[in-house]
Amino acid sequence: MSRVELTLADDLSDRIDMLVEQGEFLTRQKAMEELLTMGISTYDTVDDDDPQMDEGLFNQAVSDQQDPAMREDDDDYTF
């Protein structure tokens, strides 16, 4: 396991301490590990040829949408 030394702004350090005190993390070290892991995982490190990336949540949501003007339903809604 690599060892890293990190200098944080006081407000950021206080926020991490608060999360530990609130029980979100067992220790400050665990908090730092998990927060760094979550931050790094937000960056896409997957190859662009991955077929799963083509069917992401955003792409699926867009393809599921329908233009109401293009519907062929015979439902007559009146207000």
Secondary structure, DSSP 8 states (H G I E B T S, - for coil): ---------HHHHHHHHHHHHTTSSSSHHHHHHHHHHHHHHTS--S-TT-HHHHT-HHHHHHHH---GGG---------
